[in-house]
Amino acid sequence: MITRIWRSYTTPDKADAYEHLMDTLMFPAIEGLRLPGYKNMELLRRIEADEVEFIWVMNFDTEKNLAPLKAEAADPVSVPRAAQQLLTRWDERASFYETRRSRP
């Protein structure tokens, strides 16, 4: 399995709005692409001092199914303007990992 990870950060007062944007815009957009080998997505949230970190995790069966997303590994991630207005910073590039162990 291959795992794609991308981090973004916002202020506590904008965190709920950003999470709502992910739920209503970003997740449905990715699901609508019907990417081959797509397994699932998760959105992780952590409050730390004066900012909130979000980690977007996507899992795929194999690397061969990642051609559309692997192209972005060399290019900056495209962040929609609506998200940019809520974020203070974000990773320029997503990271891809080979998942070595996973247990239920």
N, C-alpha and C positions, 0 to 999 in steps of 0.2 A: 504494500500500500504506500502511496505517496501523500504527504501532508503539505499543504500550502499554508503559510502563516504570514499574516500582515498585521502590523500594530498601528494604532492611531490614538490620539490623546485629545482630551477636551477639558473644560472647566466643569466643576460640579454642577453649576447652574444650567449647563447645556447638555449634560450627559443623558438625561431622559429623552430629550428631543433627538439626539444623535442615535440612540438605541432604537427609537421609534422609526427613524429614517432607514436604518439598517433592516428592520423588520418589514417595512412596507415598500421600500424601493429596491435596496440592494439584494436582499435574499431572493425576492421574487424574480428579479432580473436575471440572476445567475441560474435559478431553477428553470426559468423559461428558455435558457439556451440549450437545455437538455444535453449537456456535455457528456460524451462517451466516458464511461467508467466512473462518473460522479457517484459518490456514496452518501456524503452528508456534509453539513456545515454546522459550526458552533460559533457563538459569539460569547467571549469571556469578558468580564468587567471587573476592574479592580480600582478601588479608591486609594490614592496615595497622596497624602498631604493636600496640596492645593490643585491637583489634577486627577482626572479619571483616565485610566488606560483601558483600551479595548483591544482584544486580540481576536482576529477573525481567522478561524481554522476551517479549512476545506480538505476533505479526504477523497482520494481517487484510488481505483483498483490498481492501476499500474502507470508507470511513467509514459508509456506509449500513448495513453489517452490524454496527455497534457499538452499536446501541440499548441492549442489555442492560448493556453495560459503560460506555457514556458516561454513563449515569445516575449512576454512582459518581464521575464527575469532579467533581461538585459536592458530593458527600458523602464523609465519611471512609471509607477502605477498611476492610472487615470482616476483621479478622485473627482466625483461630480461636484459642481459648484455648490449645491445645497449642503453637501457634507463639508466642504472647505469652509463654509461660513460658520459651521459649528465646531470645527476642530482648531486646536492651537498648533498641532504638528502631527506628522505621520511619517511612516517609513516610505522612503522613495521607491523601494523595491520590495516585492514579496520574496519570502524565502521558501525554498522547497526542501523537504526532508524525506528520506526513505524511512518509513516506519518499520523499525526492526522488531518490536514486540508490542502486542496489544492483547489485553485480556479482558473478558467481560466483567 
